[in-house]
């Protein structure tokens, strides 16, 4: 059975082609999908972000935004109505063969309703905090496990622990080697790098505490960089000033995705202090960029070269000191390619279409 049109549904997406920082993992998946399957039409509906009601072209993909902005009550009902109307309009031009949902949220509920009306399969690929016990949309959407994928084994286990069922698939995130700069195997100017939103979940205050500890234990000339923006930015800036780290730690703010990859290519160690991830794209990219990676969370299944998972902050400090004192060679570590994920998702839809 032929497959000619896949509708993508996501809570947020890039505002334009220049916006490479919004859900970069989704962006890379779609670009890879288009490259591998150029004859399959891709359309996309974004439920919340950008916060506008609009349609535009993104690298040959028709993008439609609802601009729901997490509205409640009647506004949310109207957003669902608008979503279904747009979905039917998209289908009238080229019949939709399947609906792929990123994350399990309110946008997934809208997607499920549309897929049911169009009598096509829908598939949910969880990416972040979807598996946590407080996700009310798991019980509202009630996805069948055959139509649900976790992004990692830990996320799959967490979902089963919280909701009593195990997702039928694990589709890992991956990297696209084509977008990386040539490997810098020589002198890297940044000793410690951290990349992530400045929100409580990412625990970037621990990165600042780590730099302070290293300075106080004799590492007086290290250069550290924190890339990201968020509601804790002022609080973190104040912490840097409080500890007198202005000459050692640079807060770069938001960077475009290619700029982030360039910074990784110039860094020795990526520190990832986040308390939760579905499957961190940042860690995969840092490993492929030749960094040593230190984290509280796994980067993938089994043992991974140049990666150290720490039990607590004390171990993270010890590991960081050891790595700074060593002379590690820079080599690319590939955990998973995004094209592998693309092919896996396509196979799943082929199977669903046959049923």
C-alpha positions in Angstrom: 0.0 0.0 0.0 1.5 3.4 -1.1 2.3 6.1 1.4 2.2 9.6 0.0 1.4 12.1 2.7 2.4 12.3 6.4 1.0 15.0 8.7 3.2 16.0 11.5 1.7 17.4 14.7 3.7 19.1 17.4 3.2 21.5 20.3 5.8 23.9 18.9 8.0 24.4 15.8 10.4 26.8 14.2 8.9 30.3 13.4 10.8 30.4 10.1 13.8 28.7 8.4 16.2 31.0 10.3 14.9 29.7 13.6 17.1 26.7 14.2 16.8 26.7 18.0 13.2 25.7 18.4 12.9 21.9 18.7 16.1 21.2 16.7 15.7 17.5 17.1 12.3 17.7 15.3 13.8 19.9 12.6 16.6 17.5 11.9 14.2 14.5 11.8 12.0 16.3 9.2 15.0 17.4 7.1 16.3 13.9 7.1 12.9 12.4 6.3 12.6 14.7 3.2 16.1 13.7 2.1 15.4 10.0 2.4 11.8 10.0 1.1 11.5 13.0 -1.3 8.3 11.7 -2.8 6.3 11.7 0.4 4.5 15.0 1.1 5.1 16.4 4.6 2.7 18.8 6.2 2.9 20.2 9.8 0.5 21.7 12.3 2.0 23.4 15.4 -0.5 23.8 18.2 1.1 26.4 20.5 4.3 28.0 19.1 4.8 30.2 17.1 2.1 32.2 19.0 0.2 33.2 15.8 -2.4 31.9 13.4 -0.4 31.5 10.2 0.8 29.3 7.3 4.2 29.3 5.8 6.8 27.2 4.0 9.7 25.6 5.9 12.2 23.9 3.6 9.4 22.7 1.3 7.1 21.7 4.2 3.7 23.5 4.6 3.5 24.6 8.2 0.3 25.7 9.8 0.2 27.3 13.3 -2.8 27.4 15.6 -1.2 29.9 18.1 -3.1 28.3 21.0 -0.7 29.7 23.6 -1.9 27.2 26.2 -5.4 28.7 26.3 -8.1 27.1 28.4 -11.9 26.8 28.3 -13.7 28.0 25.2 -10.4 29.3 23.7 -9.0 25.8 23.8 -12.2 24.3 22.3 -11.9 26.9 19.5 -8.3 25.9 19.0 -9.4 22.2 18.5 -12.0 23.3 16.0 -9.5 25.3 14.1 -7.0 22.4 14.2 -9.6 20.0 12.7 -10.6 22.6 10.1 -7.0 23.0 9.0 -6.4 19.3 9.0 -9.4 18.6 6.7 -8.2 21.4 4.4 -4.7 19.9 4.2 -6.3 16.5 3.5 -8.5 17.9 0.7 -5.4 18.8 -1.3 -3.4 15.6 -0.9 -5.1 12.8 1.2 -3.3 12.2 4.4 -2.0 8.6 5.0 -0.8 9.0 8.6 -0.4 11.4 11.5 2.9 11.5 13.4 2.7 13.3 16.8 5.7 14.6 18.6 5.1 14.6 22.4 2.0 13.4 24.2 0.1 16.6 25.0 -3.1 18.4 24.1 -1.9 18.6 20.5 -1.9 14.8 20.4 -5.5 14.7 21.4 -6.4 17.0 18.5 -4.3 14.8 16.2 -6.1 11.6 17.4 -9.5 13.2 16.7 -8.4 14.2 13.2 -6.9 10.8 12.4 -10.1 9.2 13.5 -12.2 11.4 11.2 -9.9 10.7 8.3 -9.6 7.0 9.1 -5.8 7.0 9.0 -3.3 5.7 11.6 -1.8 8.1 14.2 1.5 7.4 16.0 2.9 9.2 19.0 6.6 9.6 19.6 7.2 10.8 23.2 10.2 13.1 23.5 10.4 14.8 26.9 8.4 14.7 30.1 5.5 12.8 28.6 6.2 9.7 30.6 5.9 11.5 34.0 3.0 10.6 36.3 1.4 14.1 36.1 0.8 13.9 32.4 -3.0 14.0 32.3 -3.1 13.5 28.5 -2.0 9.9 28.8 -5.4 9.1 30.3 -7.3 11.5 28.1 -5.7 10.4 24.8 -5.4 6.7 25.8 -3.0 5.7 23.0 -2.7 2.1 22.2 0.8 0.8 23.0 1.2 -0.3 19.3 0.8 3.4 18.4 3.2 4.7 21.0 7.0 5.1 21.1 9.3 6.2 23.8 12.5 8.0 22.9 14.7 5.9 25.2 14.6 2.7 27.3 14.6 4.8 30.6 11.6 6.8 29.3 9.8 3.5 28.4 10.4 2.1 31.8 9.2 5.3 33.5 6.0 5.2 31.4 5.3 1.6 32.4 6.0 2.4 36.1 3.6 5.4 36.0 0.8 4.0 33.7 1.1 0.3 33.9 1.8 -0.3 30.2 5.0 -0.4 28.1 5.2 1.6 24.8 5.3 -0.8 21.9 8.3 0.9 20.4 11.6 2.7 21.3 12.6 5.2 18.6 15.8 6.9 19.7 16.9 10.4 18.8 20.0 10.8 16.5 22.4 13.1 14.8 22.9 14.0 11.2 26.6 13.9 10.4 26.1 16.3 7.4 25.4 19.3 9.6 28.6 19.2 11.8 31.7 21.2 11.1 35.0 19.3 10.4 36.2 17.7 13.6 38.6 20.0 15.6 41.1 17.4 16.8 43.6 20.1 17.9 43.5 22.8 20.6 40.1 23.4 22.1 39.7 26.7 23.8 36.7 26.0 26.0 37.3 23.6 28.9 33.7 23.2 30.1 30.6 23.7 28.1 26.9 23.4 29.1 24.0 23.8 26.7 20.3 24.0 27.8 17.4 26.1 28.7 17.8 28.2 31.8 14.9 26.5 33.6 14.8 24.6 36.9 14.7 21.2 35.2 18.1 21.7 33.5 19.8 22.6 36.9 22.3 25.0 35.3 23.1 26.4 38.7 25.0 23.2 39.3 27.2 24.0 36.3 28.1 27.3 38.0 28.7 25.6 41.3 31.0 23.1 39.4 33.1 26.0 37.9 33.3 27.6 41.4 34.5 24.3 42.9 37.1 23.8 40.3 38.5 27.2 40.8 38.6 26.7 44.6 40.4 23.4 44.2 43.2 24.9 42.0 41.9 25.0 38.5 42.5 28.7 38.2 42.7 29.2 34.4 39.8 27.1 33.0 37.4 28.7 30.5 33.7 27.7 30.8 30.7 28.6 28.7 26.9 28.3 29.3 24.7 28.4 26.3 20.9 28.9 26.6 18.2 31.3 27.7 15.2 31.1 30.0 13.4 32.5 33.1 16.4 31.8 35.4 18.8 33.9 33.4 19.0 36.8 35.8 19.3 34.5 38.8 22.2 32.6 37.2 23.9 35.8 36.1 23.7 37.0 39.8 25.2 33.7 40.9 28.2 34.1 38.6 28.8 37.6 40.0 28.3 36.4 43.6 31.1 33.8 43.1 33.3 36.2 41.1 33.4 33.9 38.1 33.0 36.6 35.4 36.5 36.0 34.0 36.1 32.2 33.9 32.4 31.6 32.9 30.7 33.2 29.9 26.9 33.2 29.6 26.4 33.2 25.9 22.6 33.3 25.8 20.7 31.8 22.9 22.6 30.7 19.8 21.5 29.3 16.5 22.0 25.5 16.2 25.0 25.7 13.9 26.6 28.1 16.4 26.0 25.6 19.2 27.7 22.9 17.1 30.7 25.2 16.5 31.0 25.8 20.3 30.9 22.0 20.9 33.6 21.6 18.3 35.8 24.0 20.4 35.0 22.4 23.8 36.8 19.6 25.7 34.0 18.6 28.1 30.2 19.0 27.9 28.6 19.0 31.4 24.9 18.1 31.3 23.4 18.6 34.8 19.7 18.2 33.9 17.5 16.2 36.3 15.4 14.7 33.5 15.5 14.1 29.7 13.7 11.8 27.4 16.9 11.4 25.4 19.2 14.3 25.2 20.1 15.6 21.7 22.7 17.8 23.3 24.7 14.9 24.6 24.5 13.0 21.3 25.7 16.1 19.4 28.5 16.7 21.9 29.7 13.1 21.7 29.7 13.4 17.9 31.6 16.7 18.2 34.4 15.0 20.0 33.6 16.1 23.6 33.9 14.2 26.7 30.4 14.2 28.2 29.5 14.2 31.9 25.9 13.8 33.0 23.5 12.4 35.6 21.5 10.7 32.8 22.3 8.0 30.3 23.2 9.0 26.7 22.1 5.6 25.4 22.1 1.9 25.9 25.2 0.1 27.3 28.7 1.5 27.6 29.5 4.6 25.5 33.0 5.8 24.9 33.8 9.3 26.2 30.7 9.4 28.3 30.5 9.3 32.1 27.2 9.0 34.0 27.5 10.3 37.6 25.4 9.3 40.6 25.5 12.7 42.2 27.1 16.1 42.1 30.1 15.0 44.2 31.0 12.4 41.6 30.4 15.0 38.8 33.0 17.2 40.4 35.5 14.3 40.8 35.0 13.2 37.2 35.4 16.8 35.9 38.7 17.2 37.7 40.0 14.0 36.3 39.0 14.8 32.8 40.5 18.3 33.0 43.8 16.9 34.2 43.9 14.3 31.4 44.9 14.7 27.7 42.0 13.0 25.9 42.1 12.8 22.2 39.0 14.1 20.3 37.1 11.5 18.3 33.6 11.3 17.0 31.3 9.0 19.0 28.1 8.1 17.1 25.3 6.8 19.3 22.6 6.9 16.7 22.0 8.5 13.3 18.8 10.4 12.7 18.3 8.5 9.4 18.0 5.3 11.4 15.1 6.9 13.3 13.5 8.1 10.1 13.6 4.6 8.6 12.2 3.1 11.8 9.2 5.5 11.9 8.5 4.9 8.2 8.5 1.1 8.8 6.1 1.6 11.7 3.6 3.5 9.6 3.9 0.9 6.8 2.9 -1.7 9.3 0.1 0.4 10.7 -1.3 1.0 7.2 -1.5 -2.7 6.5 -3.8 -3.3 9.5 
